[in-house]
Amino acid sequence: MNIARVVVLTIALSAGGVAAYLARGTEEKPRAAEPVAQQLSTVEVLVAKSDIGLGQAVKPEDLQWQAWPAAAGNNLINRAGKADAINEIAGSIARAPIFAGEPIREQKLVKANGSGFMAAILPTGMRAISTEISPENGAGGFILPNDRVDVILSKREKNPDRNGPDVVQSETILSNVRVLAIDQAPKEKEGNNTLIGRTATLELKPEQAEMLARSRQSGTLSLALRSITDVNTPDGRSEDQPQKRSDSVNVVRYGVANQTTAQK
């Protein structure tokens, strides 16, 4: 046999063996079994099946049981603890809007027990009292239920100078008051950002209700809409506004001097 052919054959066989060895070493090894994800522990809690509006009576078909993470469902209505909760809650009135899929909380519901809607949603110790409004003294209809307002009393008094115009004085008698309803609408109408009515029902403490009743007899009441950013500041100032400075001044009125304060 030709020596050259022997050499070529030997090289070919050696290359084939090396290729076979390499192919065997690179075969895909079986993957290790992936760890099974730990099953999340859940409980069945009561949720709203559909949107429940403010003041709406809850019906059984508005509610359903839904799986919920056990760690987050401890303070919710649990089916294991209250299996008949749907029937027990049916007939309650929503004190705040509840959206579809939101867990039901008893703090947002109240049993009417034959009372009207407004009596059912009033917080303990508060009173609902209405006052007349118009577009001119009701912020042009932009005051909506659940907004916060200041109540301003304006009085017109005779000028001691008979030739002069009458004197009009205004003062804020109530601050940061919640509007419960405009006319008989306890919530904003769908698609409308204004609500023009003839009466506004306010949420007041008993002494505030008495003050409002007295003030209606002595002048004209206006509602001033508060910004959503300063509803938590009782004096009506935004957090970035400076503190008012009060100076004592003497005011002579009808020939009698009185000491009062002027705020700057």
KOLMARDO-558119 format. One line per 4 residues: number of its first residue (from 1); their letters; for each residue x, y, z of N, C-alpha, C. Coordinates in pm, whole numbers, plus 50000, padded with zeros to 5 digits. Each point is the difference from the previous one (the first is absolute). Example, Ala and Ser with C-alpha at 12.3 -4.5 7.8 and 13.67 -1.06 7.14 Angstrom:
1	as	51319,49431,50780,49911,50119,50000,50090,50120,50000  49965,50105,49928,50082,50119,50006,49923,50109,50073
//
This chain:
1	mnia	50086,49881,50000,49914,50119,50000,50089,50124,50000  49955,50095,49930,50077,50123,49992,50008,50065,50138  50118,50042,50038,50024,50057,50132,49918,50127,50018  49984,50076,49896,49924,50126,50010,49855,49973,50034
5	rvvv	49947,49889,49935,49861,49968,50031,49983,49956,50144  50098,49926,50049,49995,49955,50140,49999,50119,50095  50085,50095,49971,50009,50118,50086,49867,50077,49999  49941,50019,49880,49873,50073,49989,49890,49926,50073
9	ltia	49995,49867,49987,49897,49921,50066,50015,50008,50152  50123,49998,50045,50024,50008,50145,49953,50133,50056  50032,50105,49927,49959,50135,50044,49849,50012,50003  49934,49942,49895,49854,50008,49993,49935,49926,50117
13	lsag	50051,49882,50030,49945,49922,50111,50021,50074,50133  50116,50059,50017,50028,50073,50124,49906,50120,50015  49977,50072,49890,49910,50116,50004,49857,49957,50030  49959,49888,49941,49864,49950,50027,49984,49961,50145
17	gvaa	50102,49938,50058,49991,49963,50142,49992,50121,50091  50082,50099,49967,49997,50123,50081,49864,50068,49990  49944,50003,49876,49869,50063,49983,49891,49926,50076  50008,49867,49999,49900,49921,50074,50010,50025,50149
21	ylar	50125,50010,50048,50019,50026,50144,49945,50136,50041  50030,50098,49915,49952,50135,50031,49847,50006,49994  49941,49931,49904,49855,50001,49988,49935,49936,50121  50062,49893,50049,49945,49934,50119,50008,50091,50122
25	gtee	50106,50079,50009,50015,50088,50117,49910,50120,49999  49955,50038,49881,49917,50120,49992,49851,49969,49993  49965,49874,50013,49857,49967,50002,49932,50074,50115  49881,50046,49973,49925,50078,50101,49965,49911,50119
29	kpra	50040,50045,50114,49970,49926,50121,49856,50028,50044  49933,49909,50058,49861,50023,50046,49996,50110,50105  49904,50092,49982,49987,50110,50094,49949,49953,50135  50051,50067,50102,49952,49966,50134,49856,50049,50015
33	aepv	49922,49926,50069,49859,50034,50018,49989,50133,50075  49921,50094,49944,49983,50130,50063,49919,49984,50129  50040,50076,50102,49925,49989,50126,49857,50047,49981  49909,49928,50057,49859,50035,49991,49972,50123,50086
37	aqql	49936,50103,49937,49969,50122,50075,49905,49969,50114  50029,50060,50113,49916,49976,50117,49862,50062,49978  49898,49922,50024,49864,50045,49981,49966,50110,50099  49948,50116,49947,49966,50113,50086,49874,49966,50079
41	stve	50007,50021,50127,49885,49972,50085,49895,50109,49982  49877,49959,49973,49892,50096,49976,49879,49969,50088  49917,50102,50014,49872,49985,50069,49894,50068,49913  49875,49968,50024,49892,50062,49925,49947,50119,50080
45	vlva	50004,50117,49937,49951,50122,50064,49886,50056,49917  49920,50083,50062,49885,50060,49934,50043,50125,49926  49968,50007,49869,50036,50115,49918,49875,50048,49926  50011,50120,49945,49890,50055,49921,50004,49940,49860
49	ksdi	49888,49946,49957,49991,49942,49866,49985,50109,49895  49941,50112,50038,49983,50114,49911,50016,50126,50083  50010,50115,49935,50017,50126,50071,49877,50028,50089  50028,50047,50122,49894,50038,50094,50019,50148,50030
53	glgq	49903,50081,49964,50012,50144,50016,49968,50048,50140  50041,50123,50029,49970,50062,50128,49849,50004,50021  49954,49950,50115,49858,50002,50033,49920,49887,49940  50066,49913,49924,49928,49889,49936,49979,49887,50100
57	avkp	49881,49942,49997,49971,49884,50084,50066,49876,49938  50071,49924,50080,50073,49883,49951,49904,49883,49984  50006,49935,49884,49918,49883,49972,50089,49876,49994  49943,49882,50024,50083,49878,49997,50074,49982,49868
61	edlq	49938,50039,49888,50065,49982,49870,50116,50097,49979  50016,50097,50091,50113,50094,49991,50127,49944,50063  49989,49883,50064,50111,49945,50077,50038,49862,49949  50125,49961,50025,50046,49866,49967,50123,49966,50084
65	wqaw	50027,49869,50012,50120,49954,50069,50112,49988,49898  50121,50037,50041,50114,49997,49910,50125,49961,50077  50085,49920,49935,50125,49959,50063,50089,50121,50023  50062,50005,50117,50082,50113,50040,50120,49948,50080
69	paaa	50118,50061,49983,50115,49954,50080,49968,50000,50149  50031,49888,50064,49964,49985,50141,50066,50108,50086  50123,50039,49965,50070,50100,50081,49931,50136,49994  49933,50030,49889,49935,50129,49986,49851,49996,50033
73	gnnl	49947,49883,50031,49857,49988,50022,49958,49986,50144  50092,50026,50093,49967,49979,50141,49895,50098,50050  50002,50124,49950,49908,50103,50048,49878,50016,49910  49982,49908,49905,49887,50006,49909,49893,49900,50041
77	inra	49887,50005,49932,49891,49908,50032,50033,49865,49939  50030,49904,50086,50048,49869,49960,49885,49901,49996  49996,49920,49894,49891,49903,49987,50005,49895,50109  50122,49966,50044,50012,49899,50105,49941,50049,50132
81	gkad	50007,50131,50024,49947,50054,50125,49858,50049,49990  49958,50045,49879,49864,50052,49980,49945,49945,49870  49957,49876,50003,49952,49935,49877,49873,50065,49947  49919,50060,50089,49873,50059,49959,50009,50152,49987
85	aine	50122,50050,49976,50021,50145,49999,49921,50069,49889  49981,49935,49887,49928,50065,49889,49858,50035,50042  49933,49907,50065,49863,50027,50045,49997,50100,50114  50102,49999,50085,50004,50093,50113,50024,50144,49953
89	iags	50081,50017,49897,50036,50133,49952,49893,50056,49907  49925,49913,49934,49898,50046,49906,49905,50099,50070  49972,50111,49935,49915,50104,50057,50076,50113,50064  50130,49981,50022,50082,50109,50055,50017,50110,49897
93	iara	50034,50118,50047,50021,50116,49912,50148,50033,49996  50050,50026,49880,50141,50034,49982,50026,50143,50045  50089,50018,50096,50037,50134,50048,50106,50063,49912  50060,49921,49912,50102,50047,49905,49994,49910,49878
97	pifa	50044,50048,49885,49998,49915,49881,50086,49876,50018  49953,49888,49947,50074,49874,50002,50008,49951,49855  50121,49970,49954,50020,49965,49860,50003,49848,49981  49966,49957,49880,49997,49858,49969,50136,49937,50030
101	gepi	49999,49886,50070,50123,49932,50037,50060,50046,50130  49948,50108,50058,50053,50052,50127,49943,49919,50116  50085,49961,50095,49947,49928,50117,49900,50085,50078  49899,49934,50050,49897,50069,50078,50050,50019,50142
105	reqk	49992,50125,50047,50036,50032,50139,49877,50055,50070  49978,49951,50119,49880,50040,50073,50000,50148,50034  50119,50063,50005,50007,50144,50028,49936,50083,49890  49989,49947,49879,49941,50073,49889,49850,49975,49987
109	lvka	49944,49920,50090,49858,49966,49992,49931,50039,50129  49870,50025,49991,49921,50031,50118,49860,49945,49979  49945,49947,50106,49863,49950,49996,49905,50117,50018  49908,50015,49907,49907,50113,50007,49899,49982,50112
113	ngsg	49952,49877,50020,49901,49972,50104,49878,50092,49991  49954,50023,49878,49881,50080,49980,50026,50148,49986  50121,50046,50030,50031,50143,49988,50026,50035,49854  49996,50128,49970,50031,50045,49865,50148,49993,49971
117	fmaa	50032,50023,49875,50139,49989,49957,50091,50097,50072  49959,50126,50012,50087,50100,50060,50028,49969,50146  49897,49956,50073,50021,49965,50141,50094,49881,50013  49998,49913,49899,50084,49880,50007,50147,50031,49977
121	ilpt	50030,50098,49915,50141,50026,49967,50062,50108,50087  49920,50070,50082,50057,50104,50086,50090,49938,50106  50121,50052,50019,50085,49951,50109,49937,50029,50135  50039,49923,50098,49947,50017,50135,50027,50142,50052
125	gmra	49897,50063,50055,50015,50132,50059,49987,50115,49903  49986,49973,49873,49991,50107,49900,49854,50022,49961  49975,50117,49941,49866,50037,49958,50004,50041,49852  49889,49978,49931,49986,50045,49861,49903,50118,49998
129	iste	50044,50111,49945,49916,50119,49993,50018,50062,49862  49889,50046,49943,50004,50056,49865,49994,50151,50003  50056,50059,49896,49994,50145,49983,49980,50030,49853  49932,50110,49973,49973,50037,49862,50127,50047,49930
133	ispe	50012,49963,49873,50114,50045,49920,49948,50039,49861  50087,50063,49926,49972,50038,49862,50133,49995,49927  50000,50009,49868,50128,50002,49929,50093,50111,50048  49941,50112,50044,50083,50114,50043,50068,49973,50134
137	ngag	49930,49936,50094,50061,49978,50131,50036,49854,50024  49996,49919,49893,50037,49859,50012,50109,49960,49904  50093,50091,49975,50118,49974,49914,49959,49959,49860  49891,50056,49951,49961,49977,49862,49961,49858,49967
141	gfil	49965,49922,50102,49963,49862,49976,50115,49902,50005  50122,50047,50029,50115,49911,50005,50016,49931,50134  49916,50032,50096,50002,49929,50128,49921,49871,49984  50064,49888,50030,49940,49868,49985,49996,49929,50134
145	pndr	49914,49900,50015,49999,49922,50124,50138,49945,50033  50033,50003,50129,50130,49958,50056,50109,50104,49983  49971,50115,49937,50096,50111,50001,50001,50065,50138  50103,50079,50025,50012,50075,50125,49985,50148,49970
149	vdvi	49927,50071,50084,49973,50141,49976,50015,50079,50129  50014,50132,49984,49988,50096,50109,49867,50072,49983  49935,50031,50111,49873,50072,49996,50026,50145,50038  49961,50091,49912,50024,50143,50019,49866,50070,50021
153	lskr	49993,50081,50105,49881,50078,50030,50024,50145,49961  49909,50055,49918,50009,50140,49958,49879,50075,50055  50027,50116,50064,49894,50083,50058,50004,50138,49936  49884,50056,49975,49989,50135,49948,49943,50089,50111
157	eknp	50071,50105,50034,49958,50090,50107,49994,50144,49949  49913,50076,50061,49984,50139,49961,50124,50082,50035  50036,50087,49909,50113,50089,50024,49954,50115,50090  50072,50029,50109,49959,50112,50085,49995,50133,49923
161	drng	50078,50007,49894,49992,50117,49912,49888,49974,49899  49891,50070,50013,49883,49973,49918,50027,50014,49850  50100,50077,49966,50032,50019,49860,50094,49893,49944  50054,49916,50089,50094,49897,49957,49930,49868,49972
165	pdvv	50067,49911,49929,49942,49869,49969,49995,49913,50125  49915,49896,49994,49993,49905,50111,50135,49930,50017  50027,49956,50123,50124,49930,50031,49975,49850,49997  50079,49927,49923,49988,49855,49991,50121,49937,50067
169	qset	49974,49913,50096,50107,49932,50072,49987,49850,49977  50114,49934,49984,50003,49855,49978,50099,49936,50094  49966,49881,50046,50090,49924,50086,49975,49851,49980  50107,49923,50015,49990,49854,49991,49954,49947,50135
173	ilsn	49882,49938,50002,49946,49950,50126,50025,49851,50020  50024,49926,49892,50028,49856,50008,50108,49965,49898  50094,49918,50040,50110,49962,49912,50006,49848,49984  50041,49959,49882,50029,49859,49972,49878,49912,50028
177	vrvl	49888,50036,49943,49875,49928,50020,49976,49906,49881  49958,49879,50028,49974,49904,49891,49859,50017,49945  49991,49999,49868,49870,50007,49933,49947,49858,49984  49883,49974,50057,49941,49866,49991,49922,49982,49870
181	aidq	49931,50103,49957,49917,49988,49880,49970,50137,49945  49973,50004,49870,49947,50119,49934,49857,49965,49957  49902,50077,50050,49860,49961,49988,49986,49860,50060  49952,49903,49923,49989,49864,50052,50099,49906,49932
185	apke	50107,50055,49947,50102,49919,49934,50117,49980,50095  50018,49878,50054,50111,49976,50093,50131,49968,49933  50004,50002,49866,50125,49972,49929,50001,50075,49868  50118,50008,49942,50016,50068,49872,49930,49922,49891
189	kegn	49927,50069,49916,49933,49935,49889,50103,49957,49896  49973,49886,49938,50094,49944,49904,50028,50099,49886  50129,50025,49976,50040,50083,49888,49989,50149,50023  49950,50042,50115,49984,50144,50027,50099,50043,50108
193	ntli	50068,50112,49975,50089,50054,50102,49941,50122,50067  49873,50028,49971,49928,50106,50070,49864,49948,50040  49948,50056,50107,49870,49957,50050,49931,50123,50059  49910,50059,49923,49931,50121,50043,49873,49959,50074
197	grta	49987,50048,50121,49882,49968,50081,49955,50121,50078  49894,49983,50074,49944,50110,50080,50035,49986,50147  50041,49880,50044,50037,49981,50139,50126,49916,50008  50077,50025,50104,50118,49918,50030,49984,49946,50141
201	tlel	50017,49871,50017,49992,49937,50131,50141,49982,50054  50025,50057,50118,50133,50000,50059,50006,49908,50121  50118,49947,50026,50023,49915,50116,50063,50086,50111  49925,50019,50109,50044,50092,50106,49987,49935,50137
205	kpeq	50075,50056,50094,49980,49966,50141,49876,50074,50050  49940,49955,50109,49877,50064,50047,50014,50150,50021  50110,50045,50060,50017,50144,50023,50020,50076,49869  50061,49935,49901,50016,50063,49870,49866,50013,49929
209	aeml	49916,49898,50017,49867,50006,49939,49919,50116,50058  50012,50023,50131,49930,50112,50062,50052,50133,49946  50131,50010,49983,50058,50124,49947,49952,50025,49859  49993,49897,49918,49954,50017,49864,49854,50044,49996
213	arsr	49918,49942,50088,49858,50038,50004,49984,50146,50039  50079,50048,50095,49993,50140,50040,50048,50092,49888  50107,49957,49934,50060,50084,49897,49908,50018,49880  49919,49901,49973,49908,50011,49886,49900,50113,50019
217	qsgt	49972,50033,50127,49903,50105,50028,50062,50139,50002  50131,50006,49998,50065,50131,50016,50073,50047,49876  50005,49919,49895,50071,50043,49880,49995,49895,49891  50087,50015,49904,50007,49909,49885,50119,49906,50017
221	lsla	49977,49872,49975,50105,49900,50013,50055,49962,49862  50130,49987,49995,50067,49956,49878,50093,49884,50035  50018,49910,49904,50091,49887,50018,50124,50023,49916  50115,49991,50064,50129,50015,49930,50065,49863,49989
225	lrsi	50021,49955,49878,50059,49868,49977,50147,50000,50040  50039,49901,50078,50140,49987,50044,50079,49914,49902  50127,50031,49986,50088,49919,49918,50016,49862,50063  50017,49900,49916,50019,49865,50050,50132,49986,50075
229	tdvn	50093,50094,49977,50131,49993,50065,50000,50056,50142  49896,50073,50041,50003,50058,50135,49878,49961,50083  49938,49886,49965,49883,49958,50078,50038,49958,50141  50128,49972,50022,50044,49959,50132,50054,50114,50084
233	tpdg	49994,50123,49949,50045,50115,50076,49877,50077,50047  49966,49995,50129,49876,50058,50048,49988,50150,49980  50112,50071,49991,49991,50145,49985,49988,50043,49854  49995,49902,49910,49977,50032,49860,50124,50035,49922
237	rsed	50118,49996,50060,50122,50035,49928,50063,49876,49941  50063,50014,49886,50081,49893,49946,50129,49992,50082  50066,49886,49990,50120,49980,50081,50111,50097,49962  50001,50048,49874,50108,50089,49958,49968,50147,50021
241	qpqk	49882,50028,50058,49966,50139,50026,50054,50044,50136  50045,50124,50012,50055,50046,50128,49893,50017,50105  50041,49994,50123,49908,50022,50111,49952,50145,50001  49873,50018,50021,49945,50135,50005,50045,50072,50126
245	rsds	50022,50129,49985,50042,50080,50115,49884,50089,50041  49968,50002,50128,49887,50078,50050,50049,50124,50071  49943,50114,49967,50030,50126,50066,49872,50053,50063  50013,50058,50116,49885,50057,50070,49978,50142,49952
249	vnvv	49875,50032,49962,49968,50134,49953,49873,50046,50070  49980,50132,50004,49878,50058,50055,49908,50038,49885  49878,49953,50008,49900,50030,49898,49892,50086,50064  49975,50117,49942,49896,50089,50049,49878,49980,49914
253	rygv	49892,49956,50062,49879,49969,49927,49881,50056,50076  49920,50081,49931,49885,50065,50063,50042,50081,50123  50122,50053,49993,50049,50082,50110,50054,49925,50118  50007,49866,49989,50051,49917,50111,50127,49931,49953
257	anqt	50106,50011,50082,50129,49938,49966,50004,49858,50051  50039,49906,49912,50017,49859,50037,50136,49953,49954  50057,49912,50082,50130,49943,49963,49976,49867,49929  50064,49984,49886,49987,49878,49924,50134,49963,49941
261	taqk	50004,49894,49924,50126,49957,49940,49987,50000,49850  50107,50037,49934,50005,49995,49854,50108,49902,49959  49965,49902,49919,50097,49898,49962,50065,50038,49868  50130,49974,49991,50079,50028,49879,50066,49875,49953
//
